[in-house]
């Protein structure tokens, strides 16, 4: 009986350690592609805008990150979480997603696609996303919203989103944007 118990406990420990290593690898892959901690700052330039577009991770709330996007006097607040392989947007200052909107799946897998069906505030929202290209350090994700928005994200390891282009209304509810092309100017790590 003692040997059987020892074998079972040994197998359980090996299983737990293997699971932790696996989960750490997943989280590490997500962190590599979408770094996120309080104090992080991404600054983007769009030739069509007079001011820089700045994203600051300003805090945490219920296990999620609070991010402020500023462009001149315009301020939009997001609540984001990282879980498993996914980056989820829970809410913005314009409304809540129900269920949370799955923005990215990382590390990226070429040709992987997913569809979000839910609500943003009081409106039905459908968004299809696909990883269209992947290299060791860069990936491109294309997103099409059911209401006509199209957005292309370029992500780089260690920096997150380095370019964001698109047109028409976007899934975050910011209204009509006839065209935008944000290129990362700088990324600063927080504390």
Secondary structure by P-SEA (a helix, b strand, c coil): caaaaaaaaaaaaaaaaaaaaaaaaaaaaaaaaccccccbbbbbbbccccbbbbbbbccccccbbbbbbbcccbbbbbbbbbcccbbbbccccccccccccccccccccccbbbbbbcccccbbbbbbbbbccccccbbbbbbbcccbbbbbbbbcccccccbbbbbcccccccccccbbbbbbccccccc
